[in-house]
Amino acid sequence: MKIKFSKMHGAGNDFVVIDTVRQSLTLTPAQIRRLANRQRGVGCDQVLLVGPPGSPDADFSYRIFNADGSEAGQCGNGARCFARFIREQKLSWKRSLTVETPGGLMALEIEEDGRIRANLGCPVFTPAAIPLTSDVESLEYRLDLDTGAQLVGALSLGNPHAVLIVDDVAQAPVTSLGPVLAAHPQFPEQANVGFMQVVNRDEIKLRVLERGAGETLACGTGACAAVIHGIRKGLLNNAVTVHLPGGKLSVTWQGDDSPVWLGGPTASVFEGSIRLQNR
């Protein structure tokens, strides 16, 4: 089976984007792992499928698969690349798009300068909906580890996030502590883990370990989760620049029941085709 694709990235968070509007296909987890493999495939953090809508209220549908073949509920940088793909592939000329995701409808806006903003909806803090095992909702949760207890903020933006505040993000134990927290028993579906350093009330530095992908150069929903947690703790203003290893993103959240908006650059890297085994 030969598949056409585009390689794209948002602040270094990279994707293989596939049009399933004009080519009909279904990918197996093994095929997704092959596509995402940086030595034997194309290489990416996630594979994105652009499909026809299943709802009359949507322009397109959007599915996200992690590098390990598992399906994700949301991806903020992927959503922004999704909008750029639709424009570049001439699938639509709309500047405002409504996209159907596994978690519901999502709004995307293409600005005059080409930058793309994604409305990722309202954050969810109810433990059972994150999901997180806890009897009560709290600003932070104590997770017991073999090395001691760790306090984390927890919320969902279509996928679960844990947020830690650190003094120096460059020295944060992302690759050692991150996987332990991501797979902690209190996160029954695992979690993305963000390590946040507050620079000032308008800026943070952030590194994120994404479930199913490992540490990535940028994570859009992770950036939003970190800013939301910082705002709730009274550490940040409502509009924040997030510095990630791959670049800068902007996050705006007015609190309470307001949606969170994610902005930043996107780029197309190349187009190509790859032949995959039919399994």
N, C-alpha and C positions, 0 to 999 in steps of 0.2 A: 504494500500500500504506500503510495507516494503522497506526501502531505506538503502543501504550501504553507509558509509561515512568515511572520515578521518578527525580528528581534528588536526589542525596545527596552528603555529603562527610564525610571523616574528617580533622580538623585542617586543613581547607581544600583537601585533595586531593579533587577533585570527580569525580563519576561519573554517567553515565546508566545506570540499572539496568533491565534488561528481563527480564520473566518469559517464558521459553519452555517453562514447564511447562503453562500454560493457554492460551498462544497459540503456534502453530507458525510459525516463520519462520527464514530463513537470510539473514544480512546480507552484502552484498558490501563490499569495502574502500571503494568510493566512497560507499556508504550510511553506513558508519561515519564516514568523514571529514565527511559532511554533518551527521550527528548531533553530532559533536564540535565543529563550527565555531561559534565564539562570536558570529559576526555573522549567519550564515545558517541556523544550526541551533539546537540546545539549548545546546551548549557544555559541554565537560568535558575532563578529562585522559585518562580511559579510559571505554570502554563495557564494561559487565559483563553477561554473559548467565547467568541462573539457569535451569538445565535439570534434567530428570529424570536420575537416576543411570544410568550404564551398568554399574555394578558392584553386586553384592548387598551389599557392605560399606559403601556410601555412601548418604547421605540425598538428596543433590543433586549435580549437576555444575556446574562453574564455569569460564567462559571469559572471558578478558580481552583487549580490543583497544585498542591505543594510538590516540591522536588521528589519527595518519597512516594508520590502517587496518591496521597490522601487528599480529599476535597476540603477546601477552606470556605468559610462563610462570607468573608469579606477581605478586601485588599485595597487600601486607599490609593497607593501609588499605581497599582494595577488598573484601578478605575480611571485614573487620569490618563494612563497610556491607552486604555480602551477607547476613550473619547477621541484621542489623537488618531488612533487607528481608523476609527469610523470616518473621520474627516479625510485622512490621506487616501483611504481606499474608496472614497466617493460613495460610501454607503448612505450618507446623509449630510446635508449642509446646515442642519439646525445648529444654533449656538447653545440651545438648552435641550438636553436630552433626558429622558426618563428611562432608566434601565432596570430590568427585573433581575433581582439577585435571589439566592436561596433565603436571605433574611428579609426580603420585601423590596419595595421600589426605592431607587436611589436617583437623585438629581445630579446632573453634571452640567457645568457651565464652561463654555469656551469663550475666553475674553478676547478683546480686540488685538492684544499683543501676542495671542496664541497660547498664553498660559491657561491652565485648566484647573478649575476648582471643583471639588467633589463634596457634596452634602452627604455625610456618612450617617446621618440620622442622630437620634438622641441616645446618649449612653445609657446603659442598663446597669444598675447597681444591686438589684435584688439577687442574693446569692444563688438561689435555685436557677435563675435565668442566665447566670454568667457562663457555665455553671460552676459553683463553688460550694463545697460542703461546709455549711455553717448554720447554726440555729438562729443567728441574728445578723442583721445588716450593720456594717461598721465602716468607718472611714479607712481603717487598716485592719489587717488580719494577722494573727500570729501563726506562722507555719513552723511546726516542730521538725527539726532536721537532726541527723546524727551529730552534727557539729554544733548544735544549739538552735535557738529560736531565731526566726527572721520575720520582721514586720514588712508586709507588702500592702499596697493598695490594689484593689481588684475591681474590674468592670468589664463589660462586654460592649463591643461595637460591631456585632455580628460574629465576632470571634473573641475568646476570652483573653484577658491581659492581666498580668501581674506587674506592678511598678515598684521599684526600689529607688530610694533617694541615696545617692553616694556623694562623697566629697570630691572625688576625682574619677571621672568616667574612664580616663585612659588606663587607670590601674584597677578598674572594676573586674571582678572575677566572672566575666561573661561566659567564658567557655567551660569553667568548672562549676560554678554555682548555678548558672543559667539552666543547664539541662536538668539539674536536680529539682529546681523549683518548677520548671515546665512540666515535669512528670510527677509532681507531688500528688499524693493520694487525694488531697482536698480539691484538686482540679481533675474531675473525672474524665474530661475530654482534653486534658493537658492545657497549656497556656503559652502565649507569647510572653516573654519576660523582658521588661525594659529597665535599664540602669540609667537613671537621670541625675545629672549634675545641674543645679540651679546656678546660672551665671549672674542674672539679675532678674527683676520682675518681668522683663520682656524677652529673655533669652534663656534657653537651656541647651546643654549638650546631652546627647543620648546615644546609647548603643542598645541594640535589640537582638535577642535570640528568638527566632521564629520557630514555632513548633513545625516539624516536618521539613525545615529548610536550614536550620542552624543560624549562626549570626549572619545578618545581611548588612549591606552597606546603608540601607535605609528601609524603614518600615512605616508606611503612612498611618495605618491604624495604631501602630505602636507610638508614633509621635503624638497622635491625638489623645491616646490613653494617658500618656505621661503628662501632657499639658492639663488635661481635665483633672487628674489627681493633684497636680500642683496648684491649680486654681482652688480646688476644694479644700486644700490645706492652708489657703491664704498666702501662698508663696508667689503666685504669678498673677499678672493682669489677664485681661480677656483675649488679647491678641499677642501671640508669642512666636518668635522665630526659633526653630528647632535646628540645631547643628548636628548633623549625623556624619558618619565617616564618608558617605558618598555625596554630601551636599546639604543645602538648606531647604527646609520646608516651612510653610507658614500654617499656623493653626489658630482658628478663632472659635471661641465658645463663650456664650453669654450666661451659661449656668442654668440651673434648674431644669426645665423641660425643653431647652433650646437644642437644636441640632448643632453638631460640630462640623466646621468647614475646613477642608484641607486644600492647600494650594502649593504650587511649586513647579519647577521645570519638568519637561518630558523630552525624550529624544528617540528618534528612530535610528537604529544602528545599521541594519541591513535586512533584505528579504532573501528568501531561499526556499529550497524544498529538500525534503529528507524522505528516504524510503524506510519504512518500518515493517517488521514482520507482523502478520495479521493475528496477533495474540497479545 
